[in-house]
Amino acid sequence: MTDTLTEAVPATPTAEDLDRLTAATDFLDHDHETVSAFVDKALQGVDRATATPVELAVALYYAVRDGIHYEVYGADLSPQGLKASSIISGGKGFCLHKSVLYAAACRSVGIPARLHYSDVRNHLASDRLRSYIGGDVFFHGLATVYLDGQWLKVTPVFNKLLCRLYGMTPLEFDGRSDSLYHPFDAQGRQSMEFLTDHGDFDDVPYEFVMGNMRRKHPKFLDAEGTGTVSGGSLADEAS
């Protein structure tokens, strides 16, 4: 499987850009019935005929943030496991999974979306997770969406329960500014810093993602190298 090339998208995308960035892909398979059903449920009570793209993007953000359980252990990182439809069926995942689902859901309602990758320093991981990661610098996935003439970085990752357990304020999204990271926890302590920006991709750059995981977090991968180590729960490890 080859990676999707990163193409420069101007601040004001062309019609061709918008068509490309709302299309279904191998990973952002919003034409799959499972993704369609997820989006329909997320938008229950929303009049799609009159709702603005901002309103749709916000509703989908909370559906992904709180509707898919955040779990780092036993996560499927195979090509099949990183498809939006599979993520919904599994009901859980971490940033790499939830960013895929959000981008696919946004594309399904005509909102241009891409995937974005960075290295971040996360001060609020459990001791066990740090031992697998090899420290507190994580390879991180999020999404970028085009709303009201601007590209926004969006992170529908940590659900409310996990935030409460780790003393973090849940990350919100208003559809008008970036929902990027938790700069401080509920007690005012710094919790996340962005270090290296790897840019945007039209689809999951699978070899790039897995290459980063193998180089940076080899102990975090299972014996087959297509998932994360199993056993334990990030919620149970909260202190």
C-alpha angles and dihedrals in degrees: 000000000000127000123255107248118243108242123196110249116198121233086256105041120219122240087258090054092050092050092049094047095051096047124107115252137186091277102022090057099167090154087071115104092233092059092045090053092049091051092046090053092046091053098045108140092020117115100223091192092064104022116109122233088251091056092048093047092051094049091049091048093060092043090057096038095052103018097060114057114236109233129154098189124083092008119163111236097171117118088258092047092055095055114110092235092053092048090056092048091050093046095211145063142125134257096303090055101039094050089054092051093047093050091049093048092050092049090051090065095042100266112137109238139174138180121253130195133199143159112245136183108229115193095184103064119120120258090247093052092048089054090056095041093047096238135337101303112101135188101238137196130203138151136250121212133188112232130162094348099312139089113238129194110228130190113188092172121110111059121216095258094054092046090053092050092051095042093247128141108238114253111246132201127207098178092242104075137029119287092201117145147330103266092181137016125234090277094052096258119140110256110171138021127185111227112167127021116210096182138227131318131192092222135004106299089216101185091044092051095046092042089057092047092050094047099040104030109023094150090054093063124084124242092271092049092229099100144017126274114281131223126071133039130249089222091054090050094058111117 
